[in-house]
Amino acid sequence: MKITKLVLFFIFIIFPFLVVNQMNITDQRKITLLKARYDAAINAAVDDGAFALITNEIQALEAGYESGKRIRTNLQRGIEAFFHTLYTNFGVREDQVGQGILRDFVPVVIVIGYDGYFILSKEEYRNAKNEIEVKEVWSEKKMYAYQDVQGNSLSFTLDDYVTAYEKSKNMWKEGYRTDIQNEVTIPLLQNKDTFEQIRRITIVNSIQTELELYMNHANEVAKRSGAAYTFTLPTISQEEWNNTIDDVGMMAFVQGIPIGKSYYNNYALGGSRVLKKPMYQAAISRSSGVKFFFRKECKGKFTSADYDYLETYGSGQAAAKAGYRQLSCANQ
């Protein structure tokens, strides 16, 4: 009898803890899956945005043969593609209120251009009724500028093309390092390895410094709007920075989305010249209601007139696992 009482007592005491622990495990699993979904959504959005950066209406402005990185960026198309994919993957493509809320969680978007970068951030202004409103504004182009101890100035690019000012001769020179190194006495241009090291450090430091300033400004604007979350610049690895400055691309920060008892905080980087891997578009046939997926470059065949575009996936396997059937470009 005493053993039975002890067992019952043990059950009454331990059982609530077991239930709570199981609930915590379930919640944690849901949070992990939700974070993975958000990560995939943001990665797809910056890939689409970065790819759209190089879509120019004038063919002559596309990348030339001289340098694959010398690309004129189309900021408007890039940011439209980014938010279109973000809206789709977060399920607010037809919900303007939801779109506005989602944009509040994107404090900064940066476009890394060939010879400088642009930052999209929120700014306050007074409308026609003299009321303060917040809108997104592109910064002016910010150059990858450097000055040595002799007072010589250099403006770098994503390759070894450089604009240099030699102070002692009051002379400007522009061209690839190997083409102008013998025309000036600027020490940095005489050594390939040193030039490459300083070029990368300058670009990374310039972007990091500006991002910190813009994040702080985003917090000031958000607090005046009543937001409680504080935006922060995440720790970005050196490898990630190296990838960032290897090509024209886009980096976006998404922060402050409530997720469980904490907040979602992440960033994503997409390169425009060559996508790291093919992307797959999920869609529903308007005529049959069947769920399909296909490579994004096939969009010209599977148009929005016949299909409703849904999520974007990084692999065909992931799309198939989510219940979509594959269509090839030859299936049309």
Order of alpha helices (4+ residues) and beta strands (2+ residues): alpha-alpha-alpha-beta-beta-beta-beta-beta-beta-beta-alpha-alpha-alpha-beta-beta-beta-beta-beta-alpha-beta
